[in-house]
């Protein structure tokens, strides 16, 4: 099939490493978004880092939910490609994108409307909580880009083209790194500037994926991004992706209440330490996740 790579030819170990390395690098790039924001915001002060860090836990939760369609794409599209059924691969891809958009709009709206009570869980000082609420509301409007990009990534991984998400996310990270100091310090927008920079970077990534599939026709000709949902396809995607998304979301949920405990014991400095340490800890599971993703795509 056009644009797909046959992973069953050649050395299995070589194919796994070739597929896994860009996936791991992409995971590190996505982690670097938060680290970049925290590095620049850290120059403002510890209170600003605590505000961004509190939202970082919610961003982690959102990324965990988006795994439903990332994993759903990798397995369902991968199996269809393995069966040489191009129509099924296209249909599963369109279903994953449609479901991810619906979930992201619902989840983003929920966080936008209830931003204040959600941030109140951390029991931060009022002025820090206000910064966090403002940051969260901006970031929540970018969730459609984040969720769609996760599904796009899964589709390209399933096709054996994991290098494409790596390069696209790399461009997004560079965009974020350039815009952060401009918006935070040049324009004096501080944490709001960091949120806007991330928003624009996420939008850039999503648009580049759309460009690859619609204009360059990287995988299929005349590919439909969105489609009317059909029960057999939607059910299979949910059956595959929901357990993974639920487990990862549970970890993020527990971490949210650990953040509250950290605030109770150490104030905003306690929360800052927890969230910053969590970003460094993510290096280990990003490495293992890269190989697990490559293995799932290869087996599919």
C-alpha positions in Angstrom: 0.0 0.0 0.0 1.2 3.5 -0.8 3.2 5.3 1.9 3.4 2.3 4.3 6.5 0.3 5.2 6.6 -3.4 5.3 7.9 -4.3 8.7 7.8 -8.0 8.1 10.8 -7.9 5.7 14.4 -8.1 6.9 15.8 -8.5 10.4 13.1 -8.3 13.1 15.5 -6.6 15.6 16.6 -4.0 13.0 13.0 -3.2 12.2 12.1 -2.8 15.9 15.0 -0.5 16.5 14.4 1.5 13.4 10.7 2.0 14.4 11.4 2.5 18.1 14.1 5.1 18.1 12.0 7.9 16.5 9.1 7.0 18.8 11.3 7.4 21.8 12.7 10.6 20.5 9.2 11.9 19.9 8.2 11.1 23.5 11.2 13.1 24.7 10.3 16.0 22.5 6.7 16.0 23.9 8.2 15.9 27.4 10.5 18.8 26.5 7.4 21.0 25.9 6.7 21.2 29.6 10.4 21.4 30.5 10.9 24.3 28.1 8.0 26.2 29.7 9.2 25.5 33.2 12.8 26.4 32.3 11.8 29.8 31.1 9.0 30.4 33.6 11.5 29.5 36.3 13.3 32.8 35.6 10.1 34.5 36.8 10.1 32.7 40.2 9.1 29.6 42.1 5.4 30.6 42.2 5.2 30.7 38.5 6.8 27.3 38.2 4.2 25.9 40.7 1.4 27.4 38.7 2.7 25.8 35.4 3.5 22.5 37.2 0.0 22.2 38.6 -1.4 22.4 35.1 1.4 20.0 33.9 -0.3 17.2 35.9 -3.6 17.9 34.2 -1.7 18.0 30.8 -0.3 14.6 31.7 -3.8 13.4 32.4 -5.0 14.7 29.1 -2.1 13.1 27.2 -3.1 9.8 29.0 -6.6 10.1 27.7 -5.3 10.8 24.2 -3.6 7.4 24.3 -7.0 5.9 23.6 -6.7 6.9 20.0 -3.0 6.8 19.7 -2.9 3.1 20.7 -6.2 2.5 18.9 -4.6 3.8 15.7 -1.4 1.9 16.1 -3.2 -1.4 16.5 -6.3 -1.1 14.4 -4.7 0.6 11.5 -1.6 -1.6 11.8 -3.6 -4.8 11.7 -5.5 -3.6 8.6 -2.2 -2.7 6.9 -0.8 -6.1 7.8 -3.9 -7.7 6.2 -3.3 -5.6 3.1 -6.8 -4.1 3.5 -6.3 -0.5 2.6 -10.0 0.4 2.9 -10.1 -0.8 6.5 -6.9 1.0 7.3 -8.3 4.3 6.0 -11.6 3.7 7.8 -10.0 2.9 11.1 -7.7 6.0 10.7 -10.7 8.3 10.1 -12.6 6.8 13.0 -9.7 7.3 15.4 -9.3 11.0 14.3 -13.1 11.6 14.7 -13.2 10.0 18.1 -10.1 11.9 19.3 -11.7 15.2 18.2 -14.9 14.5 20.0 -13.2 13.5 23.2 -10.8 16.4 23.1 -13.6 19.0 22.6 -15.5 17.5 25.5 -12.5 17.2 27.8 -11.1 20.6 26.9 -14.5 22.3 27.5 -14.7 20.5 30.9 -11.3 21.8 32.0 -12.0 25.3 30.7 -15.3 25.7 32.5 -14.2 24.0 35.8 -10.6 25.3 35.8 -11.0 27.2 39.1 -12.4 24.3 41.2 -10.0 21.8 39.7 -6.9 24.0 40.5 -8.4 24.5 44.0 -7.6 20.8 44.6 -3.9 21.8 45.1 -4.8 24.5 47.7 -2.4 27.0 46.3 -2.2 30.6 47.4 -4.9 32.6 45.6 -2.6 34.6 43.3 -0.7 31.4 42.3 -4.1 29.6 41.7 -5.2 32.5 39.5 -2.1 32.1 37.3 -2.7 28.4 37.1 -6.4 28.9 36.1 -5.4 31.3 33.4 -2.7 29.0 32.1 -5.1 26.0 32.1 -7.8 27.7 30.2 -5.5 28.7 27.4 -3.9 25.2 27.3 -7.3 23.5 27.3 -8.3 25.2 24.1 -5.3 23.5 22.4 -6.4 20.0 23.4 -8.0 19.3 20.0 -4.6 19.8 18.4 -3.0 17.6 21.1 -5.5 14.7 20.7 -5.5 14.8 16.9 -1.7 14.9 16.8 -1.6 11.8 19.1 -4.0 10.0 16.7 -1.9 11.1 13.7 1.2 9.8 15.4 -0.4 6.4 15.9 -1.5 6.2 12.3 2.1 7.0 11.0 3.5 4.5 13.6 1.2 1.8 12.3 2.4 2.5 8.8 6.0 2.1 9.9 6.7 5.8 9.4 7.6 6.8 12.9 10.2 9.2 11.6 7.4 11.6 10.4 6.0 12.3 13.8 9.5 12.8 15.1 10.3 15.5 12.6 6.9 17.2 12.9 7.1 17.2 16.7 10.7 18.5 16.5 9.4 21.5 14.5 6.8 22.1 17.2 9.4 22.0 19.9 11.6 24.5 18.1 8.6 26.7 17.6 7.9 26.6 21.3 11.5 27.3 22.3 11.6 30.3 20.1 8.3 31.8 21.1 8.6 31.2 24.9 11.2 33.9 25.6 9.5 36.3 23.2 6.1 36.0 24.8 7.3 35.5 28.4 9.9 38.3 28.6 9.8 40.2 25.3 6.1 40.9 25.5 6.0 40.6 29.3 3.1 38.1 29.3 4.8 35.7 31.8 2.9 32.4 32.4 0.2 33.5 29.9 2.9 33.9 27.3 4.2 30.4 28.0 0.7 29.0 27.5 0.2 30.9 24.2 3.6 29.7 22.9 2.6 26.1 23.7 -0.8 26.6 22.0 0.8 27.9 18.8 3.4 25.0 18.8 0.7 22.4 19.3 -1.4 24.0 16.5 1.7 23.9 14.2 2.2 20.2 14.8 -1.4 19.4 14.1 -1.4 21.4 10.9 1.8 19.8 9.7 0.2 16.4 10.1 -2.8 17.5 8.1 -0.5 18.8 5.4 1.3 15.5 5.2 -2.0 13.5 4.9 -4.1 15.8 2.8 -1.7 17.8 0.6 1.3 15.5 0.3 -0.9 12.4 0.5 1.9 10.7 2.5 -0.1 7.5 3.2 -3.2 7.4 1.0 -4.8 9.4 -1.8 -8.0 11.4 -1.0 -7.9 10.5 2.7 -10.9 11.7 4.8 -9.8 13.0 8.1 -13.3 12.8 9.7 -16.1 10.4 9.1 -19.5 9.3 10.5 -18.9 6.8 13.2 -19.9 3.2 12.6 -20.4 0.9 15.6 -18.0 -2.0 14.6 -15.1 0.3 14.0 -15.7 2.5 17.0 -16.2 -0.5 19.3 -12.9 -2.1 18.2 -11.0 1.1 18.8 -12.4 1.6 22.2 -11.8 -2.0 23.1 -8.1 -1.6 22.2 -7.4 1.8 23.5 -9.6 2.3 26.5 -7.7 0.0 28.9 -4.4 1.7 28.2 -5.8 5.2 28.5 -7.6 4.3 31.7 -4.5 2.9 33.4 -2.4 5.9 32.5 -5.1 8.3 33.5 -5.3 6.6 36.9 -1.6 7.3 37.4 -2.1 10.9 36.6 -5.1 11.1 38.9 -3.1 9.7 41.8 -0.3 12.2 41.0 -2.8 15.0 41.2 -3.6 14.2 44.9 0.1 13.7 45.6 0.4 17.3 44.4 -2.2 18.4 46.9 -0.2 16.5 49.7 3.0 18.2 48.5 1.3 21.6 48.7 0.0 20.9 52.2 3.4 19.9 53.4 5.7 22.3 51.6 3.5 25.0 50.1 4.0 25.9 46.4 7.7 24.9 46.7 6.5 21.3 47.6 4.3 21.2 44.5 7.2 22.7 42.4 9.6 20.0 43.5 7.1 17.2 42.8 6.1 18.3 39.3 9.7 19.1 38.3 10.9 15.8 39.6 8.1 14.0 37.7 9.3 15.5 34.4 12.8 14.1 35.0 11.4 10.7 36.0 9.4 10.5 32.7 12.7 9.8 30.9 12.7 6.2 32.1 9.1 5.3 31.1 9.4 7.3 27.8 12.3 4.9 26.9 10.3 1.7 27.6 7.2 3.1 26.0 9.1 3.6 22.7 9.9 -0.1 22.5 6.4 -1.2 23.6 4.8 1.0 20.9 7.2 -0.3 18.2 6.4 -3.9 19.3 2.7 -3.3 19.2 2.9 -1.8 15.7 5.2 -4.6 14.5 3.0 -7.4 15.9 -0.1 -5.7 14.4 
